[in-house]
């Protein structure tokens, strides 16, 4: 499913915001390769404490920690508290 379809289905983002996400998503493969890590773009859904994964990149030069694609899956506060906190507050979460 595309970023636009996921955002329209599950979030309150407008077209301008979705275009920005699509632009960022076009660059995450480079970041995944450079850091040799999985990269995800999560967006808060309309449901409180839940985000949806709208994009992902796996490193070409190292192992991924995920067996399945995560795009379209949900991140819940009880599983991903730091990610949800960061999205809600708009500031980094560390440790």
C-alpha positions in Angstrom: 0.0 0.0 0.0 1.3 3.5 -0.8 2.2 6.2 1.7 -0.7 8.3 0.4 -3.3 5.5 0.7 -2.1 4.6 4.2 -2.1 8.2 5.4 -5.6 8.8 3.9 -6.9 5.6 5.5 -5.5 6.0 9.0 -4.3 9.5 9.6 -5.4 13.1 9.6 -2.5 14.3 7.5 -3.3 16.6 4.6 -1.9 16.3 1.0 1.0 18.7 1.7 2.1 16.7 4.7 1.8 13.5 2.7 4.0 14.8 -0.1 6.7 15.8 2.4 6.6 12.2 3.8 6.9 10.8 0.3 9.9 12.9 -0.3 11.6 11.8 2.9 10.7 8.2 2.2 12.5 8.4 -1.1 15.8 9.0 0.8 15.5 6.4 3.6 17.2 3.6 1.7 20.4 5.6 1.6 20.2 6.1 5.4 19.5 2.4 6.0 22.6 1.5 3.9 24.8 4.0 5.6 23.8 3.0 9.1 23.3 -0.7 8.3 20.0 -0.5 10.1 16.3 -0.8 9.5 14.6 2.6 9.0 10.9 3.2 9.5 8.6 6.2 9.0 5.7 6.0 11.5 2.8 8.4 11.5 0.3 8.9 14.3 -3.1 7.4 13.4 -6.5 8.8 14.3 -6.6 6.4 17.2 -4.9 7.6 20.4 -1.6 6.0 21.1 -1.3 4.2 17.8 0.9 4.9 14.8 1.0 3.3 11.4 4.2 2.4 9.5 4.0 4.1 6.2 7.6 3.4 4.8 10.6 1.3 5.6 14.0 0.5 4.3 16.3 -2.4 5.1 20.0 -2.3 4.7 21.5 -3.8 1.6 24.8 -4.5 3.4 23.8 -6.1 6.6 21.0 -8.1 8.2 17.6 -6.8 8.9 16.0 -7.4 12.3 12.6 -8.0 10.6 11.5 -11.1 8.6 8.3 -9.5 7.2 7.5 -6.1 5.8 6.3 -3.7 8.4 4.6 -1.2 6.1 0.9 -1.0 6.9 1.4 -2.5 10.4 0.5 -0.6 13.6 2.8 0.5 16.4 1.0 0.6 19.7 2.1 2.5 22.8 2.6 -0.7 24.8 5.1 -2.0 22.2 6.7 1.2 21.0 6.4 3.8 23.8 9.3 5.9 22.7 8.1 6.1 19.1 4.6 7.1 20.2 6.0 9.6 22.7 8.2 11.2 20.1 5.4 11.5 17.6 3.0 13.0 20.2 5.4 15.5 21.6 7.4 16.3 18.5 10.7 16.0 20.3 13.4 13.3 20.5 13.1 10.5 23.0 16.3 9.0 24.3 17.3 6.0 26.4 
